[in-house]
């Protein structure tokens, strides 16, 4: 099993110094690079302090200049917010700057709040159509002159300048949850990023079943790489169990606001719903969060990861951003590198 890191610059409250956030994030990426992680992912989000990522290509170019081996992925370029010529050129330029380390992830976007600001009038549930039109256009632009006359973009003959170093193109990933996206990924040779959120491992089994159905429906197509992401925190002692759980509860309370487009975002900081109002809901229960997320001592995390390995997960994505303190984040990553990853080494 290979390992990936997903990390955001995040400010949960205004009293956190942005320069400390920047320094911490880069240090985490450098730890992952030196520790043998395969890929690090940068997101795209807008006008939210909890995920400071207005341009994933810019973030990855920054990381590329401070790392040596780790591959650099967009997770994800939100297709409806871009033009295919912009995406093709920016991605290829990053591939050039990083000496061929780009992993190109594309998706539909998550929050209706962002669509209301970045692509007014578009429903999040319809955004997959933009992704499925954009990806073939970007691949064609990477190869040479190409004109496009689609439902969402039209442009005369153009090409990507520069061209990516990796040929015929960098590895492509799609964020997949719905069956239609699994089918699209298999048909078009895309690797799969999955995120079961805080749901039990049965959700992951459902995603793998959708992948198998897509393979059965498309005979002759190669099986894509399948990755699964979970919020991750490794700690030294079981007495620290509640530290990541309480952080996750606070962040979930903010995410609930965003997913429901409920408002209450002040100067980029989403308000938290009152945790007492959701105390009886399973997705906030401490035992559920501990069981479903990648929380635990090194031994507990190894045991959980073996389940993922046995299910057929090819690569695990360590999601570091859940509102933990910077000291706790670094200790967790250190323990994961030193004590967890060696148990899954090919050697």
C-alpha positions as YAML, in Angstrom:
chain: A
units: angstrom
residues:
- id: 1
  name: UNK
  ca: [0.00, 0.00, 0.00]
- id: 2
  name: UNK
  ca: [1.24, 3.48, -0.90]
- id: 3
  name: UNK
  ca: [0.41, 6.59, 1.09]
- id: 4
  name: UNK
  ca: [-0.77, 10.05, 0.13]
- id: 5
  name: UNK
  ca: [-1.10, 13.23, 2.16]
- id: 6
  name: UNK
  ca: [-3.94, 15.71, 1.79]
- id: 7
  name: UNK
  ca: [-3.38, 18.95, 3.67]
- id: 8
  name: UNK
  ca: [-4.82, 22.45, 3.57]
- id: 9
  name: UNK
  ca: [-3.70, 25.72, 4.93]
- id: 10
  name: UNK
  ca: [-6.41, 26.16, 7.53]
- id: 11
  name: UNK
  ca: [-7.42, 28.78, 10.04]
- id: 12
  name: UNK
  ca: [-10.20, 27.77, 12.37]
- id: 13
  name: UNK
  ca: [-10.24, 31.11, 14.21]
- id: 14
  name: UNK
  ca: [-8.98, 34.61, 13.34]
- id: 15
  name: UNK
  ca: [-6.36, 34.59, 16.10]
- id: 16
  name: UNK
  ca: [-4.20, 32.06, 14.20]
- id: 17
  name: UNK
  ca: [-1.32, 33.82, 12.42]
- id: 18
  name: UNK
  ca: [-1.42, 33.22, 8.66]
- id: 19
  name: UNK
  ca: [2.38, 33.12, 8.49]
- id: 20
  name: UNK
  ca: [2.43, 30.30, 11.05]
- id: 21
  name: UNK
  ca: [-0.15, 28.41, 9.00]
- id: 22
  name: UNK
  ca: [2.01, 28.77, 5.88]
- id: 23
  name: UNK
  ca: [5.17, 27.62, 7.68]
- id: 24
  name: UNK
  ca: [3.42, 24.68, 9.32]
- id: 25
  name: UNK
  ca: [1.81, 23.44, 6.11]
- id: 26
  name: UNK
  ca: [5.10, 23.44, 4.22]
- id: 27
  name: UNK
  ca: [6.87, 21.66, 7.07]
- id: 28
  name: UNK
  ca: [4.21, 18.93, 7.01]
- id: 29
  name: UNK
  ca: [4.66, 18.50, 3.25]
- id: 30
  name: UNK
  ca: [8.44, 18.30, 3.67]
- id: 31
  name: UNK
  ca: [8.01, 15.65, 6.38]
- id: 32
  name: UNK
  ca: [5.86, 13.62, 4.01]
- id: 33
  name: UNK
  ca: [8.43, 14.02, 1.22]
- id: 34
  name: UNK
  ca: [11.28, 12.84, 3.40]
- id: 35
  name: UNK
  ca: [9.15, 10.12, 5.01]
- id: 36
  name: UNK
  ca: [8.27, 8.31, 1.79]
- id: 37
  name: UNK
  ca: [4.74, 9.49, 0.99]
- id: 38
  name: UNK
  ca: [3.88, 8.96, -2.66]
- id: 39
  name: UNK
  ca: [1.64, 11.97, -3.39]
- id: 40
  name: UNK
  ca: [0.64, 15.20, -1.65]
- id: 41
  name: UNK
  ca: [-2.67, 16.78, -2.66]
- id: 42
  name: UNK
  ca: [-3.73, 20.44, -2.74]
- id: 43
  name: UNK
  ca: [-7.41, 21.33, -2.84]
- id: 44
  name: UNK
  ca: [-9.36, 24.15, -4.49]
- id: 45
  name: UNK
  ca: [-11.72, 26.19, -2.35]
- id: 46
  name: UNK
  ca: [-12.72, 29.83, -2.31]
- id: 47
  name: UNK
  ca: [-13.43, 32.43, 0.37]
- id: 48
  name: UNK
  ca: [-13.09, 29.97, 3.27]
- id: 49
  name: UNK
  ca: [-10.40, 30.27, 5.91]
- id: 50
  name: UNK
  ca: [-10.69, 26.61, 6.90]
- id: 51
  name: UNK
  ca: [-9.46, 25.56, 3.44]
- id: 52
  name: UNK
  ca: [-7.23, 28.29, 2.04]
- id: 53
  name: UNK
  ca: [-6.71, 27.08, -1.52]
- id: 54
  name: UNK
  ca: [-7.77, 29.55, -4.24]
- id: 55
  name: UNK
  ca: [-5.44, 27.95, -6.82]
- id: 56
  name: UNK
  ca: [-4.08, 24.40, -6.38]
- id: 57
  name: UNK
  ca: [-1.48, 24.89, -9.13]
- id: 58
  name: UNK
  ca: [0.05, 27.82, -7.26]
- id: 59
  name: UNK
  ca: [0.16, 25.84, -4.02]
- id: 60
  name: UNK
  ca: [1.78, 22.85, -5.71]
- id: 61
  name: UNK
  ca: [4.36, 25.02, -7.47]
- id: 62
  name: UNK
  ca: [5.32, 26.35, -4.02]
- id: 63
  name: UNK
  ca: [5.60, 22.83, -2.64]
- id: 64
  name: UNK
  ca: [7.53, 21.63, -5.71]
- id: 65
  name: UNK
  ca: [10.27, 24.16, -5.03]
- id: 66
  name: UNK
  ca: [10.74, 22.85, -1.47]
- id: 67
  name: UNK
  ca: [10.52, 19.06, -2.04]
- id: 68
  name: UNK
  ca: [12.47, 16.44, -3.95]
- id: 69
  name: UNK
  ca: [10.53, 13.24, -4.60]
- id: 70
  name: UNK
  ca: [6.91, 13.47, -3.59]
- id: 71
  name: UNK
  ca: [4.42, 13.71, -6.43]
- id: 72
  name: UNK
  ca: [2.12, 16.75, -6.53]
- id: 73
  name: UNK
  ca: [-1.61, 16.40, -7.05]
- id: 74
  name: UNK
  ca: [-4.64, 18.62, -7.52]
- id: 75
  name: UNK
  ca: [-7.52, 17.35, -5.39]
- id: 76
  name: UNK
  ca: [-9.31, 18.67, -7.17]
- id: 77
  name: UNK
  ca: [-9.46, 21.23, -9.96]
- id: 78
  name: UNK
  ca: [-13.13, 22.25, -9.82]
- id: 79
  name: UNK
  ca: [-14.08, 22.08, -13.49]
- id: 80
  name: UNK
  ca: [-16.99, 24.58, -13.53]
- id: 81
  name: UNK
  ca: [-14.75, 27.35, -12.20]
- id: 82
  name: UNK
  ca: [-12.17, 27.10, -15.01]
- id: 83
  name: UNK
  ca: [-11.66, 27.28, -18.79]
- id: 84
  name: UNK
  ca: [-10.04, 24.22, -20.43]
- id: 85
  name: UNK
  ca: [-7.21, 26.27, -21.96]
- id: 86
  name: UNK
  ca: [-6.36, 27.74, -18.53]
- id: 87
  name: UNK
  ca: [-6.37, 24.31, -16.90]
- id: 88
  name: UNK
  ca: [-4.27, 22.67, -19.62]
- id: 89
  name: UNK
  ca: [-1.61, 25.39, -19.54]
- id: 90
  name: UNK
  ca: [-1.39, 25.72, -15.76]
- id: 91
  name: UNK
  ca: [-1.21, 21.96, -15.24]
- id: 92
  name: UNK
  ca: [1.47, 21.53, -17.91]
- id: 93
  name: UNK
  ca: [3.51, 24.40, -16.48]
- id: 94
  name: UNK
  ca: [3.43, 22.76, -13.05]
- id: 95
  name: UNK
  ca: [4.52, 19.47, -14.60]
- id: 96
  name: UNK
  ca: [7.47, 21.31, -16.17]
- id: 97
  name: UNK
  ca: [8.42, 23.17, -12.98]
- id: 98
  name: UNK
  ca: [8.26, 19.98, -10.91]
- id: 99
  name: UNK
  ca: [10.21, 17.83, -13.39]
- id: 100
  name: UNK
  ca: [7.23, 15.63, -14.20]
- id: 101
  name: UNK
  ca: [5.70, 15.14, -10.75]
- id: 102
  name: UNK
  ca: [2.12, 16.25, -11.49]
- id: 103
  name: UNK
  ca: [-0.87, 14.05, -10.63]
- id: 104
  name: UNK
  ca: [-3.90, 15.72, -12.23]
- id: 105
  name: UNK
  ca: [-7.08, 15.44, -10.18]
- id: 106
  name: UNK
  ca: [-10.35, 16.90, -11.46]
- id: 107
  name: UNK
  ca: [-13.82, 16.99, -9.94]
- id: 108
  name: UNK
  ca: [-17.17, 18.72, -9.68]
- id: 109
  name: UNK
  ca: [-16.92, 20.77, -6.49]
- id: 110
  name: UNK
  ca: [-18.48, 20.33, -3.08]
- id: 111
  name: UNK
  ca: [-20.37, 23.30, -1.68]
- id: 112
  name: UNK
  ca: [-23.36, 25.11, -3.15]
- id: 113
  name: UNK
  ca: [-22.12, 28.20, -1.32]
- id: 114
  name: UNK
  ca: [-19.05, 28.25, -3.56]
- id: 115
  name: UNK
  ca: [-21.08, 27.72, -6.72]
- id: 116
  name: UNK
  ca: [-23.28, 30.67, -5.79]
- id: 117
  name: UNK
  ca: [-20.16, 32.83, -5.85]
- id: 118
  name: UNK
  ca: [-17.93, 31.18, -8.46]
- id: 119
  name: UNK
  ca: [-20.54, 30.01, -11.00]
- id: 120
  name: UNK
  ca: [-23.85, 31.65, -10.15]
- id: 121
  name: UNK
  ca: [-26.94, 29.72, -11.17]
- id: 122
  name: UNK
  ca: [-25.25, 26.31, -11.36]
- id: 123
  name: UNK
  ca: [-26.48, 23.59, -9.01]
- id: 124
  name: UNK
  ca: [-23.77, 21.50, -7.41]
- id: 125
  name: UNK
  ca: [-25.64, 18.36, -8.45]
- id: 126
  name: UNK
  ca: [-25.23, 19.30, -12.13]
- id: 127
  name: UNK
  ca: [-21.52, 20.16, -11.96]
- id: 128
  name: UNK
  ca: [-20.35, 16.67, -13.00]
- id: 129
  name: UNK
  ca: [-21.38, 17.52, -16.55]
- id: 130
  name: UNK
  ca: [-18.71, 20.21, -16.67]
- id: 131
  name: UNK
  ca: [-16.04, 17.81, -15.45]
- id: 132
  name: UNK
  ca: [-16.93, 15.24, -18.07]
- id: 133
  name: UNK
  ca: [-16.77, 17.82, -20.86]
- id: 134
  name: UNK
  ca: [-13.57, 19.46, -19.62]
- id: 135
  name: UNK
  ca: [-11.33, 16.43, -19.21]
- id: 136
  name: UNK
  ca: [-11.30, 15.27, -22.87]
- id: 137
  name: UNK
  ca: [-10.70, 18.87, -23.95]
- id: 138
  name: UNK
  ca: [-7.72, 19.26, -21.62]
- id: 139
  name: UNK
  ca: [-6.21, 15.97, -22.81]
- id: 140
  name: UNK
  ca: [-6.61, 17.06, -26.43]
- id: 141
  name: UNK
  ca: [-5.01, 20.44, -25.74]
- id: 142
  name: UNK
  ca: [-2.03, 18.68, -24.17]
- id: 143
  name: UNK
  ca: [-1.49, 16.81, -27.44]
- id: 144
  name: UNK
  ca: [-1.69, 19.70, -29.92]
- id: 145
  name: UNK
  ca: [-4.04, 22.04, -31.75]
- id: 146
  name: UNK
  ca: [-7.67, 21.47, -30.87]
- id: 147
  name: UNK
  ca: [-10.96, 23.34, -31.33]
- id: 148
  name: UNK
  ca: [-13.91, 22.79, -29.03]
- id: 149
  name: UNK
  ca: [-17.65, 23.25, -29.51]
- id: 150
  name: UNK
  ca: [-19.33, 21.86, -26.44]
- id: 151
  name: UNK
  ca: [-22.29, 22.57, -24.20]
- id: 152
  name: UNK
  ca: [-20.29, 24.67, -21.73]
- id: 153
  name: UNK
  ca: [-17.20, 25.89, -23.59]
- id: 154
  name: UNK
  ca: [-16.54, 26.89, -27.18]
- id: 155
  name: UNK
  ca: [-13.22, 28.04, -28.59]
- id: 156
  name: UNK
  ca: [-11.36, 27.98, -31.91]
- id: 157
  name: UNK
  ca: [-8.19, 25.99, -32.50]
- id: 158
  name: UNK
  ca: [-5.68, 26.32, -29.68]
- id: 159
  name: UNK
  ca: [-3.16, 24.23, -27.80]
- id: 160
  name: UNK
  ca: [-1.62, 23.91, -24.36]
- id: 161
  name: UNK
  ca: [1.50, 25.99, -23.90]
- id: 162
  name: UNK
  ca: [3.65, 24.50, -22.53]
- id: 163
  name: UNK
  ca: [3.06, 20.78, -23.00]
- id: 164
  name: UNK
  ca: [3.38, 18.48, -19.97]
- id: 165
  name: UNK
  ca: [6.64, 16.60, -19.54]
- id: 166
  name: UNK
  ca: [4.78, 13.36, -18.85]
- id: 167
  name: UNK
  ca: [3.46, 11.81, -22.02]
- id: 168
  name: UNK
  ca: [0.90, 11.14, -23.26]
- id: 169
  name: UNK
  ca: [-0.26, 13.04, -20.16]
- id: 170
  name: UNK
  ca: [0.16, 13.11, -16.37]
- id: 171
  name: UNK
  ca: [-1.78, 10.50, -14.37]
- id: 172
  name: UNK
  ca: [-5.43, 11.56, -14.12]
- id: 173
  name: UNK
  ca: [-7.63, 11.17, -11.05]
- id: 174
  name: UNK
  ca: [-11.32, 11.83, -10.51]
- id: 175
  name: UNK
  ca: [-13.15, 12.25, -7.23]
- id: 176
  name: UNK
  ca: [-15.79, 9.51, -7.34]
- id: 177
  name: UNK
  ca: [-18.81, 8.69, -5.26]
- id: 178
  name: UNK
  ca: [-21.71, 8.15, -7.70]
- id: 179
  name: UNK
  ca: [-21.86, 5.05, -9.96]
- id: 180
  name: UNK
  ca: [-21.82, 7.26, -13.07]
- id: 181
  name: UNK
  ca: [-18.42, 8.65, -12.07]
- id: 182
  name: UNK
  ca: [-16.95, 5.19, -11.54]
- id: 183
  name: UNK
  ca: [-18.14, 4.21, -14.99]
- id: 184
  name: UNK
  ca: [-16.61, 7.36, -16.46]
- id: 185
  name: UNK
  ca: [-13.29, 6.74, -14.68]
- id: 186
  name: UNK
  ca: [-12.98, 3.20, -16.00]
- id: 187
  name: UNK
  ca: [-13.98, 4.19, -19.55]
- id: 188
  name: UNK
  ca: [-11.42, 7.02, -19.68]
- id: 189
  name: UNK
  ca: [-8.50, 5.51, -17.76]
- id: 190
  name: UNK
  ca: [-8.78, 7.72, -14.67]
- id: 191
  name: UNK
  ca: [-7.62, 6.75, -11.20]
- id: 192
  name: UNK
  ca: [-10.13, 7.11, -8.39]
- id: 193
  name: UNK
  ca: [-10.09, 9.25, -5.26]
- id: 194
  name: UNK
  ca: [-12.75, 8.20, -2.75]
- id: 195
  name: UNK
  ca: [-13.73, 9.79, 0.52]
- id: 196
  name: UNK
  ca: [-16.23, 7.97, 2.77]
- id: 197
  name: UNK
  ca: [-16.44, 11.09, 4.98]
- id: 198
  name: UNK
  ca: [-17.20, 9.86, 8.51]
- id: 199
  name: UNK
  ca: [-19.26, 6.90, 7.37]
- id: 200
  name: UNK
  ca: [-18.37, 3.31, 8.34]
- id: 201
  name: UNK
  ca: [-16.13, 1.03, 6.32]
- id: 202
  name: UNK
  ca: [-19.24, -0.38, 4.62]
- id: 203
  name: UNK
  ca: [-19.34, 2.88, 2.65]
- id: 204
  name: UNK
  ca: [-15.89, 2.09, 1.31]
- id: 205
  name: UNK
  ca: [-17.06, -1.41, 0.40]
- id: 206
  name: UNK
  ca: [-19.91, 0.18, -1.57]
- id: 207
  name: UNK
  ca: [-17.42, 2.30, -3.54]
- id: 208
  name: UNK
  ca: [-15.33, -0.77, -4.35]
- id: 209
  name: UNK
  ca: [-18.48, -2.57, -5.51]
- id: 210
  name: UNK
  ca: [-19.23, 0.36, -7.82]
- id: 211
  name: UNK
  ca: [-15.72, 0.10, -9.20]
- id: 212
  name: UNK
  ca: [-16.15, -3.62, -9.85]
- id: 213
  name: UNK
  ca: [-19.51, -2.99, -11.57]
- id: 214
  name: UNK
  ca: [-17.86, -0.41, -13.80]
- id: 215
  name: UNK
  ca: [-15.10, -2.88, -14.69]
- id: 216
  name: UNK
  ca: [-17.68, -5.59, -15.45]
- id: 217
  name: UNK
  ca: [-19.59, -3.17, -17.67]
- id: 218
  name: UNK
  ca: [-16.43, -2.17, -19.57]
- id: 219
  name: UNK
  ca: [-14.59, -5.39, -20.40]
- id: 220
  name: UNK
  ca: [-10.99, -4.98, -21.43]
- id: 221
  name: UNK
  ca: [-10.45, -1.78, -19.46]
- id: 222
  name: UNK
  ca: [-7.65, -1.73, -16.91]
- id: 223
  name: UNK
  ca: [-8.44, -1.44, -13.23]
- id: 224
  name: UNK
  ca: [-7.62, 2.09, -12.07]
- id: 225
  name: UNK
  ca: [-5.71, 2.89, -8.90]
- id: 226
  name: UNK
  ca: [-8.21, 3.20, -6.06]
- id: 227
  name: UNK
  ca: [-7.43, 5.50, -3.13]
- id: 228
  name: UNK
  ca: [-9.41, 6.11, 0.04]
- id: 229
  name: UNK
  ca: [-9.12, 9.19, 2.23]
- id: 230
  name: UNK
  ca: [-9.80, 9.50, 5.94]
- id: 231
  name: UNK
  ca: [-9.15, 12.13, 8.55]
- id: 232
  name: UNK
  ca: [-6.08, 10.77, 10.33]
- id: 233
  name: UNK
  ca: [-4.54, 11.32, 13.74]
- id: 234
  name: UNK
  ca: [-2.02, 9.00, 15.40]
- id: 235
  name: UNK
  ca: [-1.24, 9.61, 19.06]
- id: 236
  name: UNK
  ca: [1.10, 8.11, 21.60]
- id: 237
  name: UNK
  ca: [-1.34, 6.99, 24.26]
- id: 238
  name: UNK
  ca: [-5.00, 5.95, 24.39]
- id: 239
  name: UNK
  ca: [-5.60, 8.66, 26.96]
- id: 240
  name: UNK
  ca: [-5.31, 11.15, 24.06]
- id: 241
  name: UNK
  ca: [-8.32, 9.58, 22.31]
- id: 242
  name: UNK
  ca: [-10.59, 12.62, 22.62]
- id: 243
  name: UNK
  ca: [-8.13, 15.15, 21.16]
- id: 244
  name: UNK
  ca: [-8.81, 14.37, 17.47]
- id: 245
  name: UNK
  ca: [-12.45, 13.49, 18.17]
- id: 246
  name: UNK
  ca: [-13.17, 16.93, 19.62]
- id: 247
  name: UNK
  ca: [-11.32, 18.59, 16.74]
- id: 248
  name: UNK
  ca: [-13.35, 16.56, 14.24]
- id: 249
  name: UNK
  ca: [-16.61, 17.46, 15.98]
- id: 250
  name: UNK
  ca: [-15.77, 21.16, 15.75]
- id: 251
  name: UNK
  ca: [-14.87, 20.90, 12.07]
- id: 252
  name: UNK
  ca: [-17.94, 18.80, 11.26]
- id: 253
  name: UNK
  ca: [-20.06, 21.52, 12.82]
- id: 254
  name: UNK
  ca: [-18.56, 23.99, 10.34]
- id: 255
  name: UNK
  ca: [-18.86, 21.62, 7.38]
- id: 256
  name: UNK
  ca: [-22.56, 21.07, 8.17]
- id: 257
  name: UNK
  ca: [-23.07, 24.79, 7.70]
- id: 258
  name: UNK
  ca: [-21.34, 24.66, 4.29]
- id: 259
  name: UNK
  ca: [-22.98, 21.51, 2.97]
- id: 260
  name: UNK
  ca: [-26.43, 22.84, 3.86]
- id: 261
  name: UNK
  ca: [-25.55, 26.32, 2.55]
- id: 262
  name: UNK
  ca: [-27.00, 27.63, 5.79]
- id: 263
  name: UNK
  ca: [-25.12, 30.93, 5.83]
- id: 264
  name: UNK
  ca: [-23.35, 32.24, 8.85]
- id: 265
  name: UNK
  ca: [-19.91, 32.65, 7.25]
- id: 266
  name: UNK
  ca: [-18.28, 35.73, 8.73]
- id: 267
  name: UNK
  ca: [-15.19, 37.12, 6.97]
- id: 268
  name: UNK
  ca: [-14.35, 33.64, 5.66]
- id: 269
  name: UNK
  ca: [-14.95, 31.76, 8.93]
- id: 270
  name: UNK
  ca: [-17.98, 29.40, 8.90]
- id: 271
  name: UNK
  ca: [-20.03, 29.48, 12.06]
- id: 272
  name: UNK
  ca: [-20.36, 26.23, 13.96]
- id: 273
  name: UNK
  ca: [-23.76, 24.81, 14.62]
- id: 274
  name: UNK
  ca: [-24.49, 24.26, 18.30]
- id: 275
  name: UNK
  ca: [-22.97, 20.87, 19.11]
- id: 276
  name: UNK
  ca: [-25.60, 20.26, 21.79]
- id: 277
  name: UNK
  ca: [-28.26, 20.18, 19.06]
- id: 278
  name: UNK
  ca: [-26.52, 17.25, 17.33]
- id: 279
  name: UNK
  ca: [-25.26, 15.38, 20.38]
- id: 280
  name: UNK
  ca: [-27.54, 12.41, 19.66]
- id: 281
  name: UNK
  ca: [-26.66, 12.12, 15.96]
- id: 282
  name: UNK
  ca: [-24.46, 9.17, 15.05]
- id: 283
  name: UNK
  ca: [-22.08, 11.15, 12.84]
- id: 284
  name: UNK
  ca: [-20.99, 13.23, 15.85]
- id: 285
  name: UNK
  ca: [-20.74, 10.39, 18.37]
- id: 286
  name: UNK
  ca: [-17.21, 9.95, 19.77]
- id: 287
  name: UNK
  ca: [-17.27, 6.15, 19.44]
- id: 288
  name: UNK
  ca: [-18.37, 6.38, 15.81]
- id: 289
  name: UNK
  ca: [-15.70, 8.95, 14.96]
- id: 290
  name: UNK
  ca: [-12.99, 6.89, 16.62]
- id: 291
  name: UNK
  ca: [-14.08, 3.71, 14.85]
- id: 292
  name: UNK
  ca: [-14.65, 5.12, 11.36]
- id: 293
  name: UNK
  ca: [-11.84, 7.66, 11.09]
- id: 294
  name: UNK
  ca: [-8.13, 6.81, 11.11]
- id: 295
  name: UNK
  ca: [-7.70, 7.76, 14.76]
- id: 296
  name: UNK
  ca: [-5.69, 5.77, 17.27]
- id: 297
  name: UNK
  ca: [-2.35, 4.67, 18.60]
- id: 298
  name: UNK
  ca: [0.09, 3.30, 16.01]
- id: 299
  name: UNK
  ca: [-1.07, -0.27, 16.73]
- id: 300
  name: UNK
  ca: [-4.75, 0.70, 16.34]
- id: 301
  name: UNK
  ca: [-4.11, 2.55, 13.08]
- id: 302
  name: UNK
  ca: [-2.11, -0.37, 11.67]
- id: 303
  name: UNK
  ca: [-5.01, -2.69, 12.45]
- id: 304
  name: UNK
  ca: [-7.49, -0.37, 10.70]
- id: 305
  name: UNK
  ca: [-5.25, 0.05, 7.66]
- id: 306
  name: UNK
  ca: [-4.92, -3.72, 7.27]
- id: 307
  name: UNK
  ca: [-8.69, -3.83, 6.71]
- id: 308
  name: UNK
  ca: [-8.33, -1.28, 3.89]
- id: 309
  name: UNK
  ca: [-5.42, -3.21, 2.39]
- id: 310
  name: UNK
  ca: [-7.39, -6.46, 2.47]
- id: 311
  name: UNK
  ca: [-10.41, -4.81, 0.84]
- id: 312
  name: UNK
  ca: [-8.32, -3.77, -2.16]
- id: 313
  name: UNK
  ca: [-7.47, -0.14, -1.40]
- id: 314
  name: UNK
  ca: [-4.31, 0.59, -3.38]
- id: 315
  name: UNK
  ca: [-3.35, 3.88, -1.76]
- id: 316
  name: UNK
  ca: [-4.46, 5.47, 1.50]
- id: 317
  name: UNK
  ca: [-4.84, 9.23, 1.76]
- id: 318
  name: UNK
  ca: [-3.90, 10.66, 5.14]
- id: 319
  name: UNK
  ca: [-6.14, 13.73, 5.56]
- id: 320
  name: UNK
  ca: [-4.26, 15.94, 8.00]
- id: 321
  name: UNK
  ca: [-6.59, 18.96, 8.12]
- id: 322
  name: UNK
  ca: [-9.21, 18.59, 10.81]
- id: 323
  name: UNK
  ca: [-8.56, 21.55, 13.06]
- id: 324
  name: UNK
  ca: [-5.93, 19.84, 15.21]
- id: 325
  name: UNK
  ca: [-3.25, 21.94, 16.84]
- id: 326
  name: UNK
  ca: [-0.03, 22.22, 14.85]
- id: 327
  name: UNK
  ca: [1.98, 20.34, 17.47]
- id: 328
  name: UNK
  ca: [-0.51, 17.45, 17.43]
- id: 329
  name: UNK
  ca: [-0.52, 17.36, 13.62]
- id: 330
  name: UNK
  ca: [3.26, 17.04, 13.45]
- id: 331
  name: UNK
  ca: [3.43, 14.38, 16.15]
- id: 332
  name: UNK
  ca: [0.73, 12.40, 14.37]
- id: 333
  name: UNK
  ca: [2.55, 12.52, 11.04]
- id: 334
  name: UNK
  ca: [5.83, 11.59, 12.73]
- id: 335
  name: UNK
  ca: [4.25, 8.53, 14.35]
- id: 336
  name: UNK
  ca: [2.58, 7.53, 11.08]
- id: 337
  name: UNK
  ca: [5.90, 7.71, 9.18]
- id: 338
  name: UNK
  ca: [8.02, 6.03, 11.85]
- id: 339
  name: UNK
  ca: [5.67, 3.35, 13.18]
- id: 340
  name: UNK
  ca: [2.77, 2.80, 10.77]
- id: 341
  name: UNK
  ca: [4.16, 3.02, 7.24]
- id: 342
  name: UNK
  ca: [6.97, 0.45, 7.77]
- id: 343
  name: UNK
  ca: [4.29, -2.19, 8.42]
- id: 344
  name: UNK
  ca: [3.10, -1.75, 4.81]
- id: 345
  name: UNK
  ca: [6.48, -1.48, 3.11]
- id: 346
  name: UNK
  ca: [6.96, -3.57, -0.03]
- id: 347
  name: UNK
  ca: [10.29, -4.65, 1.44]
...
